[in-house]
Amino acid sequence: MEYNPIAKEYNRLHTVIKDKNSERQILTSSLSWFEKSGINKFHSTLNLKQIDSKKLKTMLDDAEQAIDVLNSGIRAIKRKVKTRFNPFNWFDSNQINFRNQLSSLEKDRTSRINKRDSIAQSLKTCRSAITTTLSDIDKYNKFDRNSVKEGLAVLTEELACLTEKLETTAYLKQKVDTLLLPVKEQITKYESTIESSKATVSSANEFEKELNGADNSYGRAMIHKECEEKHGSGRPKQIIRQHEQLILQAQRNLEKAKKRAIEIGEKASRNISKIVIDGNNLCYEGSEFIGLSPLKTLTNELQKKYETMVVFDSAIRSLLKAGDTAIRSEFDSSVSIHVVATKQLADETILDVSENEEHCYIISNDRFGEYKDKEVVKNNRLIRHEILFGKVLINDLNINLKYRRSD
């Protein structure tokens, strides 16, 4: 199973680039053919081939006529040759002469037939060349050189963009693959354990069947001994119980590991360009209001990588005992700060500014359950955070920051 979501796009780009390169090769070859060719050259070739065709047709007709003459002569001689069942004909001088003439004519005919067939093949090849040349002339006359050049220019530009995109995608894919490697190794380990334990259970079942069918105690003792040599224990039932438990545990762990791999892949493959922060949400540790310190620490880090915006409820003014200008002054100038109108909550504003921007994510512990129709909620572009023990933790972004609590 592929746990890296970027792999699909990576493979798609590979295929598209391969197809585009093939298309470009076809256009390049056709343009090269056109530029190396010439209508006069084609007409010259056509004239020569047409002359050759006429000569070969005459030669073929002559060869056919000569064969017809030989066939007539052979038929006439055959009428004079008498049967060999009569021994007197063996030594008759006239019969000997007729037979010699017949043999000579047949050899000559065979030679002429071979020559005729060779001429016919040459004529066929010549006519095929004429057809090809006529096709080339038609192709040359219809060839749109400017259109092909424009097509090549477009393809070259497309390939440059696609190649750049592939390089970026390859980098992201490798990054996600690296994060997935430990959990994929666990998955392989659990799958190997399940397979190995199933094989052991199957083997132990065979030993148990043999024990049930043993005729005497000696036979059972030998089976127990063989089982112990193979599995380290001479008790098949005990082996079966132990490995069935191992299978169950490994299957549970396998499902957890697969789920973890999917989560890692989905989170690591996020393409985030903008982050909108639920401002009030990050001013609390538990139920205690702790001010802007964690938020300032976090935005200072986020603005290095992302376009960052903080949206506050109107209540932040009374909580901080400060106006909008004073609140904005607490943050780096690259961070956008917005405080909603008096007596208004920030939820809808946060969702609206994030709507229809597929690379925009929201940092908030609010799940916005009453706004399930919003695209950002439906696509789960929501990132949780934790504030505790003087730290801001955002696992999805690999953020673990200490902040200094203000007095």
FENZI-V696740 format. One record per backbone hydrogen bond with DSSP energy under -1.0 kcal/mol. CO is the residue of the C=O (numbers start at 0). NH is the residue of the N-H. If there is no record, write none. Layout:
co->[CO CO]
nh->[NH NH]
//
This chain:
co->[3 5 6 7 8 9 10 11 12 13 14 15 16 17 18 19 20 21 22 23 24 25 26 27 28 29 30 31 32 37 38 39 40 41 42 43 44 45 46 47 48 49 50 51 52 53 54 55 56 57 58 59 60 61 62 63 64 65 66 67 68 69 70 71 72 73 74 76 76 85 86 91 92 93 94 95 96 97 98 99 100 101 102 103 104 105 106 107 108 109 110 111 112 113 114 115 116 117 118 119 120 121 122 123 124 125 126 127 128 129 130 131 132 133 134 135 136 137 138 143 144 145 146 147 148 149 150 151 152 153 154 155 156 157 158 159 160 161 162 163 164 165 166 167 168 169 170 171 172 173 174 175 176 179 180 181 182 183 184 185 186 187 188 189 190 191 192 193 194 195 196 197 198 199 200 201 202 203 204 205 206 207 208 215 216 217 218 219 220 221 222 223 224 225 226 227 234 235 236 237 238 239 240 241 242 243 244 245 246 247 248 249 250 251 252 253 254 255 256 257 258 259 260 261 262 263 264 266 272 273 274 275 276 276 278 279 282 284 287 291 292 293 294 295 296 297 298 300 301 301 306 307 308 309 310 311 312 313 314 315 316 316 322 323 324 326 327 331 335 337 340 343 345 346 347 348 353 356 358 358 360 361 362 367 370 373 374 375 376 380 382 385 387 389 390 391 392 393 393 394 398 400]
nh->[6 9 10 11 12 13 14 15 16 17 18 19 20 21 22 23 24 25 26 27 28 29 30 31 32 33 34 35 36 41 42 43 44 45 46 47 48 49 50 51 52 53 54 55 56 57 58 59 60 61 62 63 64 65 66 67 68 69 70 71 72 73 74 75 76 77 78 79 80 88 89 95 96 97 98 99 100 101 102 103 104 105 106 107 108 109 110 111 112 113 114 115 116 117 118 119 120 121 122 123 124 125 126 127 128 129 130 131 132 133 134 135 136 137 138 139 140 141 142 147 148 149 150 151 152 153 154 155 156 157 158 159 160 161 162 163 164 165 166 167 168 169 170 171 172 173 174 175 176 177 178 179 180 183 184 185 186 187 188 189 190 191 192 193 194 195 196 197 198 199 200 201 202 203 204 205 206 207 208 209 210 211 212 219 220 221 222 223 224 225 226 227 228 229 230 231 238 239 240 241 242 243 244 245 246 247 248 249 250 251 252 253 254 255 256 257 258 259 260 261 262 263 264 265 266 267 268 269 306 360 308 362 278 310 281 282 289 287 284 295 296 297 298 299 300 301 302 303 304 305 274 335 276 337 278 339 315 316 318 319 320 321 326 327 328 329 330 334 309 311 343 313 349 350 351 352 356 359 272 273 275 382 277 370 373 377 378 380 379 361 363 392 390 402 387 400 385 396 398 397 393 391]
//
